[in-house]
Amino acid sequence: MMFKITLDDVSLIHVSFGKEFTTAVEAKQVAAQEAERVKFVVEKAEQEKKSVIIRAEGEAKSAELIGTAMESNPSFITLRQIEAAREIAHTVAEGENKVYRCSSDLLLNLRKH
């Protein structure tokens, strides 16, 4: 003002801060990153908790439906035995070893009449 000069813009170059200030800024950045990491871990845990609850509810509903099917239709158990035997037979057939199994092990409970 004294010299009647007006500055529109100023550029500071070669500015350096003290070591303590630089260390404090770096520590703040590290703390912010750690806070974000912890926030992510908490969100992930919450999502896993929801997933476990949904899975448990689905399994409970499945067990309920299977129980109802078994009560209303006795052949449902036979169907499950056939499915289990098929799975066992497929596993044995795909293996390289020879396996000799009793028919009762295949859950078929076959008896000679």
VENZIJO-V826184 format. One record per pair of residues at least 4 apart in sequence whose ideal C-beta (glycine too) atoms are under 8 Angstrom apart, sorted by the first residue. I is the first residue (numbers start at 1). J is the second residue. D is the distance in Angstrom with one decimal. If there is no record, write none. Layout:
[[I;J;D] [I;J;D]]
This chain:
[[17;21;4.2] [17;22;5.5] [17;25;8.0] [18;22;7.1] [19;23;6.1] [20;24;6.2] [21;25;6.5] [22;26;6.4] [23;27;6.2] [24;28;6.4] [25;29;6.6] [26;30;6.4] [27;31;6.2] [28;32;6.4] [29;33;6.4] [30;34;6.3] [31;35;6.3] [32;36;6.6] [33;37;6.4] [34;38;6.3] [35;39;6.3] [36;40;6.4] [37;41;6.5] [38;42;6.4] [39;43;6.4] [40;44;6.2] [41;45;6.4] [42;46;6.5] [43;47;6.5] [44;48;6.4] [45;49;6.3] [46;50;6.6] [47;51;6.3] [48;52;6.4] [49;53;6.5] [50;54;6.3] [51;55;6.2] [52;56;6.2] [53;57;6.4] [54;58;6.3] [55;59;6.4] [56;60;6.3] [57;61;6.4] [58;62;6.2] [59;63;6.3] [60;64;6.4] [61;65;6.3] [62;66;6.3] [63;67;6.3] [64;68;6.5] [65;69;6.2] [66;70;6.3] [66;76;7.8] [67;71;6.4] [68;72;6.2] [69;73;5.9] [69;76;4.6] [70;74;7.5] [70;76;5.2] [70;77;6.1] [72;76;8.0] [74;78;7.6] [75;79;6.2] [76;80;6.5] [77;81;6.4] [78;82;6.5] [79;83;6.5] [80;84;6.3] [81;85;6.2] [81;107;4.6] [81;108;6.0] [81;109;7.4] [82;86;6.3] [82;108;7.5] [83;87;6.5] [84;88;6.3] [84;106;7.7] [84;107;4.8] [85;89;6.1] [85;106;4.3] [85;107;5.6] [85;108;5.3] [86;90;6.3] [87;91;6.5] [88;92;6.3] [88;101;7.8] [88;105;7.8] [88;106;5.6] [88;107;7.6] [89;93;6.0] [89;106;7.1] [90;94;6.3] [91;95;6.7] [92;99;4.9] [92;101;7.2] [95;99;6.8] [101;105;4.5] [101;106;6.2] [102;106;7.9] [103;108;5.6] [103;109;7.7] [103;110;4.5] [104;108;7.4] [104;109;5.9] [104;110;7.7]]
